[in-house]
Amino acid sequence: MEIASVIVDVPAMQTDRIFDYEIPAKWVGAIHPGMRVVVPFGPRKIQGFVVGIKRNTDVKKLKEIEEPMDLTPVLNEELLNLAHWLTEKTLSFKISVFQAMLPAAMKAKYEKIIRVVDQTALPSDLEGIFNGKDGLPWAEIEDKGLLSNIQSEIKNGSLEVLYLVKNKAKKKTVREIFCQLDHDDLKEQVLGLSGNAVKQKVVLEWFLKSESTEVSAKELMEDTGATQSTIRGLIKKGLLGERQKEIYRDPFENRQFKRTKPFQLTDEQSNAIGPILKSIENRTHETFLLYGVTGSGKTEVYLQSIQKVLNDGKEAIVLVPEISLTPQMVHRFKGRFGDAVAVLHSGLSVGEKYDEWRKIQRKEVKVVVGARSAIFAPFENLGIIIIDEEHETSYKQEENPRYHAREVAIHRGVQNHCPIILGSATPSLETFARAKKGVYTLLSLSKRMNDQAMPSVSIVDMREELRGGNRSMFSTELFEKLKDRLEKKEQSVLFLNKRGHSSFIMCRDCGHVSQCPHCDISLTYHRYSEQMKCHYCGFEERVPMNCPECSSEHIRYFGTGTQKVEEELSKLIPEARVIRMDVDTTSRKGAHEKLLNQFEDGKADILLGTQMIAKGLDFPNITLVGVLSADTMLHLPDFRASEKTFQLLTQVSGRAGRHELEGEVVIQTYTPEHYSIVLAGDQDYDRFYHQEMMMRKMGSYPPFYYLSLINISHEELLKVVSTAEKITKYVQSRLSSEAIVLGPVASPIPRIKNRYRYQCLIKYKREPGLVETLKKVIEHYQSQASNGLAISIDINPYMMM
């Protein structure tokens, strides 16, 4: 007897363990670890993941597996082991980790069917609803108010409940027509056709002339002008055959990628790539920090390292932040490695992502370029993992499992004995500190390609502009430079630092700001729909004509949105052609790429946008970058605020003067003396690192301490406060005196979706008992989850809000 150890699709503490199921005789030898199966669990049938096969079990009465959902394992052995490691590391459930490793199309869909067992025994009200059918989905009868009638009929045995597990993953197929005869027989048939069968003759002649013996029905009809009935007639005669052929949904099918050849490396690049190539050759694991200024040619080092890996018959994963997964990035990899590249990012449809994933699983590609979740690409022979812009916070997942792609990459690197490259012009402090200590190997690129000078940066104090009577959002200097670029026919980029700086509605008489009724946060004004929206719970309402507090009509919106900047530009410089890139203009599929292509083709003078234009753009004609609001992130309650500001300003400045023409940057700010702004202006990462490390040491923050954040939420404030106090006391009692436990305090956003939120922050250096303690907390409160209490724990948090 073969027994499968299965993790079931119920993310709860009680079910986060192995359940044993017997493998029916017909599937013995066909079910392997890493496959998904349908198993009975209580009254229903659900999806489970097989994690092992064994011969013996202590369970007296075993249930049988219903059916396999896959023909081959969807998780290989390495990914199964990685999942066990990640479960411990992030304190999440195994099932959540397995789900995170697969594309969305492979998440199971559960359907409840009410099936009729005995038509004759049904009461008339139910008979009318089933209307002679064998069964109906529960979703169709749910709201008809007949629950108790249905329940009593289930008891009587005239109805039963079936649980169906459906796989959402659909393969795309195309109808293909093929010729059943060889060349000579086909010739004979053409000659023997009657005079009326003109169309049939054209179709058969097409196969005579054609090199291929098979063709899609659509293409055949287009080429010959034949109709469906013509083709059907030939199939009936046995001359042609038809079949459904599986094809991939290719997001790049209409695009030709011009093949590129490796460039001659500069001396600096050669020095940097040396140790990487040596590590690939010796098949040893090493983590490299490739620290290179913007425009220093990091991508070419990546491409040539990957080439070496491919020559050795191995595979590569390249992670890029979602935001800079621009078509430009895809072009670079597709241009060098052609069809050996699969691309995974959020702009693809569910079906496209599934197809790209299947190409990887079937070993049809060798390189994956993608955002965070591409780190789980099911390769079995990894030779290198590259994380570009490694400082980006989007590499950390904010819901369960709360993993950081960098840590997963290093773990896979150790398992596969291969190098990891972390690339950045502004590395995160934790990474740079590790490189300084020798935990990572530091490789530097200090010069731009073709020795191009870094752009000159000027910092404008907006307080002085106000005192001088300039009430516009553009300083005199930036305005003059924008006009100058227009005259020279050069391009400019205007960057609006939007995070934590959205437009809100305020009454000028009493100062009332419109708040979300369910969350303690102001509503954001959306000009295009004249709506106010909450970006946490989705609540929206129309903009009021009068102030709800004092009935005044003086209601105005504050804050600068991209639309407002665009309007002001069209008033001040009406002749400038502006492309605006923000959430509103790029929400349609492919819009992001279309706008960038227009800008590249010179159809606009100014590119105006938020975060999404800060990275990865490389256009030869950009000679001016203007930052409209440098300090909006500085004042957020987050110890990384200075670091994020410095990184963002440095990255944006790096868009200017990357080619022949010289670049200039103008940074507008209300706090020009802040070190993160001054040093970003000088592009001086080393001085920033020393200054910020002093601040971190004083505050006992990473990289000097590790952090863990416990979040507690409930609809009743008193319940949250008392639970938060209990948890904090318990944690404190189990840790050493060196650990610092802060709190409990209300979260920076104290209420979201009508739930009050409290948090407790733990700072520690070495606490071997911490994970066990936090597990105990989750275990204890998991049983109380039914009364609405939610506890979440984030080890190494990036979102402090």
DAQUIDA-V321839 format. One line per field, one symbol per residue. ss: DSSP state (H for helix, E for strand, L for the rest). phi: phi as a letter, one per 40 degrees, with the letter a starting at -180 (. if undefined). burial: + if it has 16 or more other ideal C-beta (glycine too) atoms within 10 Angstrom, else -. Layout:
ss = ???
phi = ???
burial = ???
This chain:
ss = LLEEEEEELLLLHHHLLLEEEELLHHHLLLLLLLLEEEEEELLEEEEEEEEEEELLLLLLLLEEEEEELLLLLLLLHHHHHHHHHHHHHHLLLHHHHHHHHLLHHHLEEEEEEEEELLHHHLLHHHHHHHLLLLEEEHHHHHHHLLHHHHHHHHHHLLEEEEEEEEELLLLEEEEEEEELLLHHHHHHHHHHLLLLLHHHHHHHHHHHHLLLLEEEHHHHHHHHLLLHHHHHHHHHLLLEEEEEEEELLLLLLLLLLLLLLLLLLLHHHHHHHHHHHHHHHHLLLLEEEEEELLLLLHHHHHHHHHHHHHHLLLEEEEELLHHHLLHHHHHHHHHHHHHHEEEELLLLLHHHHHHHHHHHHLLLLLEEEELHHHHHLLLLLEEEEEEELLLLHHHELLLLLLLEHHHHHHHHHHHHLLEEEEEELLLLHHHHHHHHHLLLEEEEELLLHHHLLLLEEEEEEHHHHHHLLLLLLLLHHHHHHHHHHHHHLLEEEEELLLLLLLLEEEELLLLLELELLLLLLELEEEHHHLEEELLLLLLEEELLLLLLLLLLLLEEEELLLHHHHHHHHHHHLLLLLEEEELLLLLLLLLHHHHHHHHHHLLLLLEEEELHHHLLLLLLLLEEEEEELLLLLLLLLLLLLHHHHHHHHHHHHHLLLLLLLLLLEEEEEELLLLLHHHHHHHLLLHHHHHHHHHHHHHHHLLLLLLEEEEEEEEELLHHHHHHHHHHHHHHHHHHLLLLLEEEEEEEEEEEEELLEEEEEEEEEELLLLLHHHHHHHHHHHHHLLHHHLLEEEEEELLLLLL
phi = .bbbcbcccbcadcbcacbcbccddcbcgbbbdgccbcbcagcbbbcabcbababbacccbcccccaccbcbdcbcccccccccccdccbfbcdcccdcccbcdccccbbbbbcbccbdccccdccdcccfgccabcddcbdccgbdcccccccccgcbabbbbbbcccbccbbcbbbccbcdcccddcccccccccccccdcccdcccccccbacdccccccbgcbdcdcddccdcgcbbbacbcbccbcbccbcbccbbdccccdccccccdccccccccfbcabbbcbbdcgcgccccdccccdcccccgbbbbbbbcdcbccddccdcccccbfccbbbbaccccdccccccccccccgcbbbbbacdccccdccbacbabbbcfccccccbccbdcccbdcccccccccccfbcbbbbacbdcdccccccccgcbccbbbcbcdffcccccbbbbccccccccgccccbcdccccccccccccfbbbbbbbcccgaccbbbcccbgcbcbccbbcaccccbccbfbbbccbbgcaaccccbcccbgcccbbbbgbccccccccccccbccccbbbbadccbcccgcdcccccccccgcacbbbabdcbcbgcabcccbbbbbcacbcccbccaccdccccdccccccdcccfcbcccbbbbbcacbcccdcccccccfbccccdccccccccccfbdccbcbbbbbbbacbcccccccccccccccdccbccccbbbhcbccdbcabfgbcbbabbbbabbbdccccccccccdccdccdccgcbbbbbcgcbbcc
burial = -++++++++-----++--+++++-------+-+++++++-+---+++++++-------------++-+++--++++-+++-++--++-+++++++++++++++-++-+----++-+-----+---+--++----------+----+--++--+----++---+-+---+------++-+-+----+--++------+-+++-++--+------++----++--+-+---++-++----++-------++-+-----+--------+-++--++--+--++-----+++++++++++++++++++++-+++---+++++++++++++++++-+++-++--++++++-++-++++++++++++---+++++++++++++++--+++++++++++-++++--++++++++++++++--+-++++++++++++++++++----++++-+-+++--+-++-+-++-+--+-------+++--++-++--++---+++++++++--+++++++----+-+-+-+++++++++-----+++-++-----+---+-------+-+-++++++++--+---+--+-+++++--++-----++-++--++---++++++++++++++++-++++++++++++++-+-++++++++++++++++++++++-+-+++++++-++-+-++++++-+-+--++-+++--+----++++++++++++++----+++-++--++--+--++---+-+-++-++--+++--++++++++++--+--+--++--++--+-------+-++++++++-+-
